[in-house]
């Protein structure tokens, strides 16, 4: 979902630049280290994000005109190259995405915060939870790949909908009753595609999943379930 500048007060859009700049500054060093260490994975991640975001659908008219939907792939990208690098990659790709799909530079910081932070927060929470569970490859794939991807879509949808409702750009009833339920349908697609991709990459190209530790999850003493 792309925010339009006319949906917000100008002061709100200008204020959004500060937290975005602070987050990018905090993530700069680990993001650069990940880019240097996992160059091939970064290239693949760029292609995945670009493909996911280009699958854009929007109502042609009615009360929800102007609202669009697309897949995120940010949880999966964060599994590949880490959350800091995924944050930087997402912010850079957002510029051409807004240009191609009808956004504007004024709404850029609000779009970046609402679109990127929820899935990356879910990714970090899921990885923290998985690290406290038995070291099992199926647990890693199921929670980090499938469940976290679905939750990231729902969290993003909730943040986007709540932000628009708070801005008063649309009727609260329309947003929560018609716009938000679409994210439940998209969550299934996001979970399936990201989960399958996680399993395939771990099997075929584990070096592209930076957060996956071969030594931890493929030790011979691990049984099939625990």
C-alpha positions, 0 to 999 in steps of 0.5 A, a space after each residue: 500500500 502506497 501512501 499519497 502525500 495529500 492524505 497527510 498533513 505536511 508537518 507529519 510527512 516532514 517529521 517522518 524523516 527524522 526517525 527514518 534517518 536515525 534508523 538508517 544511521 543505526 543500521 548502516 554499519 551492520 548493513 554494510 558488513 552484510 553487503 560486503 560479506 554476502 554480495 551474491 545474496 544481496 543481488 538475489 534479494 534485490 531481485 526478489 524484492 523488486 519482483 514482489 513489489 511489482 505485483 501491484 493491484 489496486 481498486 479501479 474506483 469506489 471508496 478505496 480508490 488510490 489504495 494498492 496492495 503488493 507482496 512484501 518479501 521483507 521477512 524473507 529478505 531479512 532472513 537472507 541478509 539480516 534486518 539492517 541490510 534489508 532496511 537499507 535495501 528496502 529504503 533504496 528500492 522504495 524510490 523507484 517503486 514510488 516513481 513507477 506506481 504513483 507515489 511521490 517523494 513527499 510521502 517517501 519517509 512515511 511509506 518507508 516507516 510503515 512499509 519496512 518496520 513492521 515486517 522487520 520487527 516481526 522478523 527479529 521477534 521470530 528469530 529471537 523466539 526460534 533461537 530459544 527453541 530446540 535447534 531444529 531445521 523444521 522449526 527454523 523454516 516453519 516459524 521464520 519462513 512461514 509464520 513470520 511472513 504471514 505475521 509480517 503481512 498482517 502487522 504491516 496491514 494493521 500499521 498501514 490501516 491504523 495510520 490512514 485511519 488516524 490521518 482521517 483520509 478514509 472512513 474508519 469503517 471502510 478501512 477496517 471492514 474493507 481494506 484491512 481484510 485483504 491483508 489476511 488473504 495476502 498473508 497466506 500467499 506471503 507465507 506460502 511463497 516465503 516459506 517455500 523459498 526459505 526451504 528451497 534456499 536452505 536445501 540448495 543455497 544455504 549461503 544465501 540465508 545469512 541467518 541460518 547456521 549450518 553448524 547449529 541446525 545440521 548437527 548429526 545429534 539432532 533428531 528429525 523433530 527435536 
